[in-house]
């Protein structure tokens, strides 16, 4: 296990496989109780000196299907390296005419259509918890990003719109939507669609990590009757065109987060979820005694509640 501690974890999705303008420190590949993460984590230093960790969601060379991404290992690995918050990036389809391919989006709500195939909780071993998930993306971090992503896009010099307060549908895949499904998601109030934020957002909440998603629209999914359905070739064409912008936005917001706010404000932004699991666990003390193996596993992500250093409620 690396002794280097990061402040922010970055999860890169389709089209964002590395970050620019950072100083390489080391690459680590921590083994968690849930296995290894999707890729080794690259720890880099921002110009300010702050350390961040970058993880490729779909593995090196994009070899992992959305349904097979080891979400628990990814979140646990970043938490073990010291991350207080996670900034995730993803390609998304647009379910709204006004969200054009190439636009950036900051969603605020999720409709989960992953069908229960993906394990979406760390609490699977006889210790039960019910995390609050009414607001799936951390509100303080998302509000701060709304300002800073807009600044980054303006500085980058391209005429790219930023859409906020949108609802994203997370579907199972790996196939894209049928036309009927795409129309149905629009009727449900969905604005965006992709295959990645579940279980990431749920696991980040259980690990008490602030989590926000910066999404890049690549296509109009399949709801437009006069157009052909979305293909992987369409997606990657737009991703390649926007890759440099995505890296610029990532570098800008990370450095602004490290240097652009006072320390007290920074900690308020990135630690909003800390303590949120304290009253989410059912009969924690007795469950820990009855199921020590489950408690030991959970101590990896929640040392304040389980293990030798735990503070008992």
C-alpha positions as CSV (number, residue, x, y, z in Angstrom):
1,X,0.0,0.0,0.0
2,X,1.3,3.4,-1.0
3,X,1.9,5.9,1.9
4,X,1.3,8.8,-0.6
5,X,-2.1,10.4,0.3
6,X,-4.3,12.0,-2.4
7,X,-7.0,14.6,-1.8
8,X,-9.2,13.9,-4.9
9,X,-9.9,10.8,-6.8
10,X,-10.6,11.1,-10.5
11,X,-12.5,8.4,-12.5
12,X,-12.1,8.8,-16.2
13,X,-14.7,7.3,-18.5
14,X,-14.8,6.8,-22.3
15,X,-12.5,9.2,-23.9
16,X,-10.7,10.4,-20.8
17,X,-7.9,7.9,-20.1
18,X,-5.3,10.3,-18.6
19,X,-4.9,13.9,-17.4
20,X,-2.7,16.6,-18.8
21,X,-0.3,19.1,-17.2
22,X,0.3,17.1,-14.0
23,X,3.6,15.9,-12.5
24,X,3.7,12.1,-12.2
25,X,4.5,10.8,-8.7
26,X,3.8,7.1,-8.8
27,X,1.5,4.3,-10.0
28,X,-0.2,2.1,-7.4
29,X,-2.5,-0.9,-7.6
30,X,-4.0,-1.5,-4.2
31,X,-5.7,-4.8,-3.5
32,X,-8.9,-4.2,-1.6
33,X,-11.2,-6.7,0.1
34,X,-13.2,-6.5,-3.1
35,X,-10.3,-7.1,-5.4
36,X,-8.2,-4.8,-7.6
37,X,-9.5,-1.6,-9.2
38,X,-10.2,-1.3,-12.9
39,X,-6.7,0.0,-13.6
40,X,-3.6,0.9,-11.6
41,X,-4.1,4.4,-10.1
42,X,-1.8,7.1,-11.3
43,X,-0.9,9.6,-8.5
44,X,0.1,13.0,-9.8
45,X,0.9,16.4,-8.4
46,X,-1.0,19.5,-9.4
47,X,1.0,22.7,-9.9
48,X,-0.1,23.7,-6.4
49,X,1.4,20.5,-5.0
50,X,-1.9,18.8,-4.2
51,X,-2.0,15.1,-5.1
52,X,-4.7,13.5,-7.1
53,X,-5.3,9.9,-8.1
54,X,-6.5,9.0,-11.6
55,X,-8.3,5.7,-12.4
56,X,-9.5,4.5,-15.8
57,X,-13.0,3.2,-15.2
58,X,-12.9,0.7,-18.2
59,X,-9.3,-0.3,-17.7
60,X,-6.2,0.3,-19.6
61,X,-7.1,0.1,-23.3
62,X,-10.9,0.2,-22.5
63,X,-11.2,-3.6,-21.9
64,X,-13.9,-3.7,-19.2
65,X,-17.6,-3.6,-20.1
66,X,-19.8,-1.2,-18.0
67,X,-21.6,-4.1,-16.3
68,X,-18.2,-5.7,-15.3
69,X,-16.5,-2.6,-13.8
70,X,-15.4,-3.5,-10.3
71,X,-17.1,-0.6,-8.6
72,X,-16.5,-1.6,-5.0
73,X,-12.8,-2.1,-5.6
74,X,-12.5,1.3,-7.5
75,X,-14.2,3.3,-4.7
76,X,-12.4,1.4,-1.9
77,X,-9.0,1.8,-3.6
78,X,-9.4,5.6,-3.9
79,X,-10.6,5.9,-0.3
80,X,-7.7,3.9,0.9
81,X,-5.3,6.3,-0.8
82,X,-6.8,9.2,1.2
83,X,-9.4,10.6,-1.3
84,X,-12.0,12.8,0.3
85,X,-14.0,13.3,-2.9
86,X,-14.4,11.7,-6.3
87,X,-14.7,13.6,-9.6
88,X,-16.1,11.3,-12.2
89,X,-16.2,11.8,-16.0
90,X,-18.4,10.0,-18.5
91,X,-19.7,10.1,-22.0
92,X,-23.5,10.3,-22.1
93,X,-26.3,10.3,-24.6
94,X,-28.7,13.2,-24.8
95,X,-32.4,12.8,-24.4
96,X,-33.1,16.5,-25.0
97,X,-32.8,18.5,-28.2
98,X,-31.1,21.4,-26.4
99,X,-28.3,19.2,-25.1
100,X,-26.2,18.8,-28.3
101,X,-23.4,16.4,-28.9
102,X,-20.2,18.1,-27.5
103,X,-22.1,19.9,-24.7
104,X,-21.0,19.4,-21.0
105,X,-23.5,18.5,-18.3
106,X,-23.7,18.3,-14.5
107,X,-26.5,16.0,-13.5
108,X,-28.3,16.3,-10.1
109,X,-30.5,13.2,-10.2
110,X,-30.3,9.5,-11.3
111,X,-32.8,7.0,-12.6
112,X,-31.3,3.6,-11.9
113,X,-32.0,1.1,-14.7
114,X,-29.1,-1.3,-14.0
115,X,-31.5,-4.1,-13.2
116,X,-29.8,-5.3,-10.1
117,X,-27.0,-7.0,-12.0
118,X,-24.2,-4.8,-10.5
119,X,-23.4,-5.0,-6.8
120,X,-24.2,-1.6,-5.5
121,X,-23.4,-1.8,-1.8
122,X,-20.5,-2.6,0.4
123,X,-22.9,-4.0,3.0
124,X,-23.4,-7.5,1.7
125,X,-22.1,-9.5,4.6
126,X,-24.7,-9.6,7.4
127,X,-24.2,-5.9,8.5
128,X,-27.1,-3.9,7.2
129,X,-27.1,-0.2,6.3
130,X,-29.5,2.1,4.4
131,X,-27.6,5.1,3.1
132,X,-29.6,8.3,2.3
133,X,-29.6,8.8,-1.5
134,X,-32.2,11.4,-2.2
135,X,-29.6,13.6,-3.7
136,X,-27.2,11.2,-5.3
137,X,-24.5,13.8,-6.3
138,X,-22.9,15.8,-3.5
139,X,-24.7,19.2,-3.6
140,X,-21.8,21.4,-2.4
141,X,-19.3,19.9,-4.8
142,X,-21.8,20.0,-7.7
143,X,-22.7,23.7,-7.0
144,X,-19.0,24.6,-6.9
145,X,-18.3,22.7,-10.2
146,X,-21.2,24.5,-11.9
147,X,-19.2,27.8,-11.6
148,X,-15.8,26.3,-12.3
149,X,-16.6,24.1,-15.3
150,X,-18.3,27.1,-16.9
151,X,-15.1,29.1,-16.3
152,X,-13.0,26.4,-17.8
153,X,-15.1,26.1,-20.9
154,X,-14.9,29.9,-21.4
155,X,-11.1,29.9,-20.9
156,X,-10.7,27.0,-23.3
157,X,-12.2,29.2,-26.0
158,X,-14.7,26.8,-27.5
159,X,-18.4,27.6,-27.8
160,X,-19.6,24.7,-25.6
161,X,-22.7,24.9,-23.5
162,X,-22.9,23.6,-19.9
163,X,-26.2,22.2,-18.7
164,X,-27.0,21.7,-15.0
165,X,-29.6,20.2,-12.8
166,X,-30.3,17.4,-15.2
167,X,-31.6,13.8,-14.6
168,X,-29.4,11.0,-15.9
169,X,-30.6,7.5,-16.6
170,X,-28.1,4.8,-15.9
171,X,-28.9,1.8,-18.0
172,X,-27.4,-1.7,-18.0
173,X,-26.0,-2.1,-21.5
174,X,-23.7,-3.0,-23.1
175,X,-26.2,-2.5,-25.9
176,X,-27.6,1.0,-26.5
177,X,-31.3,1.8,-26.0
178,X,-34.1,0.7,-28.2
179,X,-36.2,3.5,-29.7
180,X,-39.1,2.7,-27.4
181,X,-36.8,2.8,-24.3
182,X,-35.3,6.1,-25.4
183,X,-38.7,7.6,-25.8
184,X,-39.9,6.2,-22.4
185,X,-36.9,7.7,-20.6
186,X,-37.7,11.1,-22.0
187,X,-41.3,10.7,-20.7
188,X,-39.9,9.7,-17.3
189,X,-38.1,13.0,-17.2
190,X,-34.6,11.8,-18.2
191,X,-32.3,14.3,-19.8
192,X,-29.2,12.2,-20.2
193,X,-28.3,8.5,-20.5
194,X,-25.2,6.4,-19.9
195,X,-24.0,3.2,-18.2
196,X,-21.6,4.3,-15.4
197,X,-22.8,6.3,-12.4
198,X,-24.4,3.4,-10.8
199,X,-23.0,1.8,-8.6
200,X,-20.3,4.5,-8.3
201,X,-22.5,7.1,-6.8
202,X,-24.1,4.6,-4.3
203,X,-20.8,3.2,-3.3
204,X,-19.2,6.6,-2.9
205,X,-22.1,7.6,-0.5
206,X,-21.6,4.5,1.6
207,X,-17.8,5.3,1.8
208,X,-18.7,8.8,2.8
209,X,-17.0,10.3,-0.2
210,X,-18.3,13.4,-2.0
211,X,-19.1,12.4,-5.6
212,X,-19.9,14.5,-8.7
213,X,-20.2,13.7,-12.4
214,X,-19.0,15.8,-15.3
215,X,-20.7,14.4,-18.4
216,X,-20.0,15.0,-22.1
217,X,-22.9,14.5,-24.5
218,X,-21.8,12.4,-27.5
219,X,-25.1,11.6,-29.3
220,X,-28.9,11.9,-29.3
221,X,-29.5,8.3,-28.2
222,X,-32.3,6.7,-30.3
223,X,-35.4,8.9,-29.6
224,X,-35.2,10.9,-32.9
225,X,-37.4,9.0,-35.3
226,X,-35.8,10.6,-38.4
227,X,-32.3,9.6,-37.5
228,X,-30.3,6.4,-37.3
229,X,-29.8,4.9,-33.8
230,X,-26.6,5.7,-31.9
231,X,-23.5,3.6,-32.6
232,X,-20.2,3.3,-30.9
233,X,-18.5,4.9,-33.9
234,X,-20.7,8.0,-33.4
235,X,-19.8,8.1,-29.7
236,X,-16.0,7.9,-30.2
237,X,-16.0,10.4,-33.0
238,X,-17.4,13.1,-30.6
239,X,-15.2,11.9,-27.8
240,X,-12.1,12.3,-29.8
241,X,-13.2,15.8,-30.8
242,X,-13.8,16.7,-27.2
243,X,-10.9,14.8,-25.5
244,X,-8.6,17.8,-25.2
245,X,-11.5,19.9,-23.8
246,X,-12.3,17.2,-21.2
247,X,-8.7,17.1,-20.1
248,X,-8.5,20.9,-19.9
249,X,-11.7,21.1,-17.8
250,X,-10.4,18.3,-15.5
251,X,-7.0,20.0,-14.9
252,X,-8.6,23.4,-14.4
253,X,-11.2,22.4,-11.9
254,X,-8.7,20.3,-9.9
255,X,-6.3,23.1,-9.6
256,X,-9.0,25.6,-8.7
257,X,-10.3,23.2,-6.1
258,X,-6.8,23.0,-4.6
259,X,-6.0,26.7,-4.7
260,X,-9.1,28.7,-5.5
261,X,-10.9,28.4,-2.2
262,X,-9.9,28.8,1.4
263,X,-8.9,25.7,3.3
264,X,-12.0,25.8,5.5
265,X,-14.2,26.2,2.4
266,X,-12.4,23.4,0.6
267,X,-13.0,21.0,3.4
268,X,-16.6,22.0,3.6
269,X,-17.0,21.3,-0.2
270,X,-15.2,17.9,-0.3
271,X,-16.3,16.4,3.1
272,X,-20.0,17.0,2.9
273,X,-20.7,13.2,3.2
274,X,-18.4,12.5,6.1
275,X,-20.4,11.2,9.1
276,X,-23.4,10.5,6.9
277,X,-23.3,6.7,7.6
278,X,-23.2,7.1,11.3
279,X,-27.0,6.5,11.7
280,X,-27.5,4.5,8.6
281,X,-26.3,1.1,10.0
282,X,-28.7,-1.2,11.7
283,X,-27.5,-2.5,15.1
284,X,-23.9,-1.9,14.3
285,X,-22.3,-2.9,17.6
286,X,-24.0,-6.3,17.9
287,X,-23.6,-7.0,14.2
288,X,-19.9,-6.3,14.4
289,X,-19.6,-8.8,17.3
290,X,-21.7,-11.4,15.5
291,X,-20.0,-11.0,12.1
292,X,-16.4,-10.0,12.7
293,X,-15.3,-10.9,9.1
294,X,-17.9,-8.5,7.6
295,X,-16.8,-5.8,10.1
296,X,-13.2,-6.3,9.2
297,X,-14.0,-5.8,5.5
298,X,-16.0,-2.7,6.1
299,X,-13.2,-1.3,8.2
300,X,-11.2,-0.8,5.0
301,X,-13.6,2.0,3.9
302,X,-15.2,3.0,7.2
303,X,-12.4,2.9,9.8
304,X,-14.2,5.4,12.0
305,X,-17.0,2.8,12.6
306,X,-15.3,-0.5,12.4
307,X,-12.0,-1.9,13.6
308,X,-9.5,-0.8,16.3
309,X,-9.8,3.0,15.7
310,X,-13.6,3.0,15.5
311,X,-15.7,5.5,17.5
312,X,-18.7,3.6,18.8
313,X,-22.1,5.2,18.4
